[in-house]
Amino acid sequence: MPRVLAIGDIHGCSRALDLLLADVNPNGTDTIVTLGDYVDRGPDSKGVLDRLIDLHGSGRLVPLRGNHEIMLVSVRNSNEDRYLWLECGGDATMLSYGRAGRPGTFRRHSRTTLGVHRVGVRQLP
């Protein structure tokens, strides 16, 4: 019987996500709905987004955008919210991409993996 699995507030914790997925062992008929907040705070936002992209490619993922993804996109579009985002865990996200979160760093690297992930996050419902 197909299951609908809901996962929320991953916040850059790729190891916890991996352990959870291993425990529930989703199969090809299951649908995984992620409820946003993939980035910030935890040590591996990049790894979380990589895993979710893989799941989405298999057609099993319904990703929803959370407030932390909204902040991530907002910072790229306007410097006004940069310091708030960094204080809300954006510094950990930058570190997971090998960036120190210095002013201007986010804009300069829009063609890197961070930029590709940012574009993907912007397209989430």
N, C-alpha and C positions, 0 to 999 in steps of 0.2 A: 504494500500500500504506500503511495507517495506521501511524503511528509513535507510540511512547510516549517522550516527552521528559521527562527528570528534571532539575530545577533546584534546587540547594540553596544555602543561606547567602547570600541576597541582601543582607541587613543594610543596608537603607536606600539601596541604590545603584540608583536608578531608571534612571539613564542606562545603566549596564552591563546592566541587565535589558532595556531597550529595544534596545540594540545586539545582545544575544544573540538576542532574539526576531526581530529583523530578519534576522539571519544564518541562523537555522534555518528561518525563514519557515513557521511552522506553518499547516496548512490545516484545513479543517473536519472532516477525519477523524482528525486527530492528537489525542492526549491529552497534556496537560501536567501532570505531577505535580511539585508544589513541596514540598520537603522541610523546610519550616519556616525559622525565623530570617529573617523578612522585615524585621524592625524592628531598631533600635539600630545604633549605630556610624556608619553612613553618613549623608549629608546630607539624604536625602529618603524617610524611612519612610512619610510620608503618601502620596507619589507612588507608591511601591511598592504599598501597599495599594489605592490607587485603580486601578492597572493590573490587579492580581490580581482585584479585584471585577469589573472589566469582562470579564476572561477567564472568570471563574466564571459570569457571566451568559450567556456564549455556550455554556456547557455543556462547554467543553473543558478545564476545570481541575479537578484533584483536589488540593486544598490540605491539607497536614498541618501540625499545630502543632509548633513547635520550642520549645526551652527559653526563648528570648527572648520568645516570645508567652506562654508560661506565666508568666514574670516580669511581663509587662505586665498581665495579668489579675490576678495576685496582688497587685500594688501597688494596684490599684483596690479590691480587697476588704480589704486590710489595709495599714496604714502601716508595718508591721514591715520589709518588704523594700524600701522605697522607695530608701534610700541605696545598697543593693547594686545595684539595677536601674540607678540613675543612673550608678554607677561602671562598669557593664557596657555602657554605651552608651545608656541611657535618656535621658540629657541631650540627645543628638543627635536622638532621636525627639521629645522635647518641642519642641526648636527647629524641627523640620520642621513642626510644627503652630502655630508662632508663640508658643510658650510657653517660658518661661525655665527650667522645671523647678523652680521654687521650691516649698517645702513647701506642701502643700494645693492647689496649682494643679490637679493631676490630678483630684482629686475634684470640684472646683468646675465643671469643664467637661465633665461626663458627657453633656450633651445636644448638644455640638458634634460636628464631624466626628470628632474624637478619640474621643469617647464612642461614636459609631456604629461606628467601626472596632474599638474595644475589644470591643463586643458581638459583632461578627462574628468576631473572633479567638477569643473565648471559645467559640464554637460549632464551631470546627474540631476534627476528630478528632485 
